[in-house]
Amino acid sequence: MIPARILLLLFGIVILHPQPSAYAVDVEIIAHRGASYLAPENTMASVRLAWELKADAVEIDVMLSRDGQIFLFHDKELKRLAGVAGIPSELTFTELRRLDVGKWKSAKFAGERIPLLSEALASIPEGKRMFVELKTGSEIVPELKRVVTAAGKQPAQIVFISFDYAACVRAKKEMPKHVVAYISRYKRSTDTPALESLIKRSTAGNLDALDLDGNGGVSAKEAKQMKAAGLGYYVWTINDPKRATQLIKDGVDGITTDRPDWLRRQLDRP
C-alpha cells in the first residue's frame, strides 16, 4: 500500500500541474518572501509582483501578534525592515500595521504595510501555491487553521514549512490534507542531525517533505534517500543558475529563490 503522505504529495502535484510544463526545465520555482530581489520582502507588493513574474509559488514568513493575529514578517526584531526598535510579536496588529516596511527597500515602496496572512492567501492564483513558513512554535496552529479554512483555497495550494518540528507535526495533524515540510540547515551547520535522522523524524511525524539549505552541498545520493523514503525535496535560497542546474540534476522538486523570473529564464535557456 502506498503511504498516505506520498498519495497526498502526488495529489497536490496533479492539481497544480494538470498540463505538461511549458518550461524547458520542469521544477517548481518558489519566490522567496515574494519577489524580494525587486520589492520589499513579505509585503503584498512583493507577493503580487511574484505572481506577475510567473512564479510557480510564493514563500512567506508568518508569526503571531500580541493579540493573536497572523502576519507576515521574518525577523525577530523590527529594526532592519521597519526602522524602529521592538519585537514584532510583542505588538498588536494595529500597532504593526502603522509601520512602514517598504521605504527601506526603495522610495517607491514607501508606505508599504505589514500584511495579514489572510491577505496573502487571498492573492493566490488558480494553479499556484504558497509556502507558509511558521516562525513560531506550535501555538500558531489553531489560528492558522482558522485563517486557512476561511481562505477557501484548495489544500494543495497552501504548504506549511518550519524549522520547528513540533509546529510541523501539529500542523500536519490538524490539517492532514496540506503538504508539510520540515526545514533544516543540514550540512551548513555543525549541529544539524544526520540526514537519516531528519528522514526518520519526518516520516515519524507523517510529514511530506524536507526543505534544506540549497548551498549546503546535498548530494544526488542523499536526494535519492529522501525520495526513497517518500519525501519531497525542496531547497532554499538559490540565486545561482549553475547551482540550480545541479540541484535539478540531483532530483530537487522545488527551488526557492529571490529572483524567480530571472532564474527561470536562465534555466530555460538552451
N, C-alpha and C positions, 0 to 999 in steps of 0.2 A: 504494500500500500504506500502511496506517495504521501510524505508528511504534509500536514496542513499548511505549514509555512511556505512550502515550495509551491503548492497549488495557489496560495494567495498571491505570491510574488508573480507567478505566471499570469494569473488573472489580471493583476494590475498592469502588466506589460501589454497584454492583449487589448485592454481597454484603451491604453494610451497610444498604441501603435497599430491601429486597425488596418493601415495601408502600408505597403513596402516603403522603407525610408527613401526620401528624396535626396538624401545626402550620400556622398561617396563613402564616408565613414559613419557607420551606424553605432553611435554611442551617445548616451544622454548627456547633454551639456547643461550644467546647472549653474545659474548666475549667483555668485557668492554675495550675500547680503544685497541682492538685486544687482543691477549693472553698476557695481561700486567703483569701477575704474573711472566712470564718467559722471556719476551722480552720488550724492551723499548716502552712505550705507544705511540700510534698514529704514528707509523712508519710502513713502508712496511714490515719490519721483523716481527713485532707484528701481522699485518694483515694476512700475509701469514701463519704464524705459527698457527693462529686461524683456518684457513681453513684446515691446515694439521691435526689439532686436532679434526676435525669433528664438529666444532661449527655450529649451525644452522644459526647464523647470527653474524655479527661483528658491534659493535658500535664504531663510531669515532666522534671526535670533530673538527669543522671547523670554520675558520674565514677568513676575507679579509685582504690581504696585502695592503700596501700603494698604490701599482699600480693595485689594483683591482683583484688579483688572489686569488682563494680559496685554502687554505692549511690546513693541519691537525695540530692542536695544541690545548691544553686545557687551560693552564694557562694565566693569564693576563700579566705575566712577564716572561722573558726568563731564569732567574737565575737557577731555580731548574733543568730544563732539558738541557739547553744549557751551563750553567756555566758562562754566561755573563749577564751584566746589559742591560736592554732595554725592550721596549714594542713591542711584535711581530707585532701587527697591524700597527706600525709606520715604519716598514721596508719594502723595496721592496722584492719580492720573490727571486730575485737574491741574495740579502743580507741574507735572511733567509736560502737559500739553502747552504750557506757556513758553517753554524753552525753544529757542531757535537752534535746530540741529542741521541746518543747511549752509549757513554762511561760512562755516569753517572750510567747506569744500570750494565754494565759489560764490561771488556776489549774486550771481543769477539764481542761486538756490536760497538766498536769504528769505527767512520766513517759513521754511520747511519745518513741519512739526512732527513730533513722535506719534506714530500711528498705533491704533489698537490692532490686535491680531484679527479681529473680525473684519476690519477694513482691508487688510492684506488678503485674506481668504476670499473676499468678495471679488477681488480682481482677477482670480484665476480663470483663464480662458478655457473653453472646452478643449479637451485633449492634452492639456498641460497639467503640471502638478507643482506642489510647493513642499519643500523640505523645511520643517519647523524644528529648529534646534532649541531644546529646552535648556535654558541657562540656570535652572533651579534644581531642586530635588523633586521628589515625587509629589510634594504638596501641591504642585501646579495642576496635577492631572484632573481633579474634579471640575475645576473651572475650564480647563482645556476641553474636556469632553462636552461641556455645555456649549461653549463657543463653536466648536467644530460641528456639533449636531445642528445648531441654529444656522450655520453657514449653508447647509443644504447641498454641499458638494458630494461627489462620489467618493467613497473611501479610498479608491486608487489615486485620487488627486491630492491627497494630503499624507505626507510621510513624516514620521516623528524620528528625530535623531537626538542623541545626547551622550555626553561623557559620563553622565550619572547612570550607573547600571540600574539602580532601584527605580529611577524615573522611567527608564526604557521598559522594564518588566511591568510596572504598574500601567503604563500607557498601553502596552500590548494586551494586558489582562482586561482593562476597561474598554478598549476599542480594538478588538481582535481582527477586524476587517482591514485595519490600516497596516501598512508596512512600517516596521520599526527597526532602526539601525543603531547599533552601538558604536560610538565613536572612540577611537584610540589614537594616541601618538606613537603607535607601535613603530619601533626601530628608530625613532627620533629622540627618544628619551630612555635613559638607562633604567628607569623604574617601571617601565611598561612590562606587562606579563608577556610570556611567550605566545606565539600565535595559537598554539594548541590550546592554551588556557582561554584565550579570547573566543575561540571557536566553541569550546566546551561551555563557557558561560552563556554565550549567545544561544546555543541550541537548548540549554537547560532552561533558559528564560523564554523559550519559544519565539525568539527574535528572528528577524528575516534577513538581516544583512550586517556587514561590518563596514564602517566608514573610516578609512585610515589616512594618515598623512601621506599624500602622494609623493612627497620628496623624501620619504623615509627608506626608499630602496627595497620595497616589497618585490619579491621575485615572481617569475611566472610559475614556479613550482608552488610557492605559497598561495598564489591566486587559485591554482588548481585545488589546493587543500580546502580553501573556503568553498569553492563550487562543489566539491565532493561532499561537503557537509550540508549542502542545500542552502548555503548563504549567498546573498548578493554581495558584490564587491564594489564599493564606491571610494573615491579619493577626494581630498582637499589639499591645498588650493593650488591649482596648476595654471600657470600663465606661459609656460614654455612649450611650444609645439613639438619639439623633439621628445621631451619627457612625456607629453600626452600621447604621442605616437607609440612610444614604447609601452606605456600602460595599456593602450588599446590592444597591442600585440599580445600582451600578457593576459588579457581577458577581462579588463575592468568593465563594469556595467555603466558607470556614470562618473563624470569628471566635474568637480566644482571649480569655477574659475571667476576671476574678477572681470574678464573680458570675453563674454560669451560669443558675441558676433565675430570678433577678431579671431578668436581661437578656432571657431568653426570654419572660417574662411581658410585659415592656414591648413587645417586638417583635410579639407576637401579639395585642395589643390592637387593636380596630377603629380 
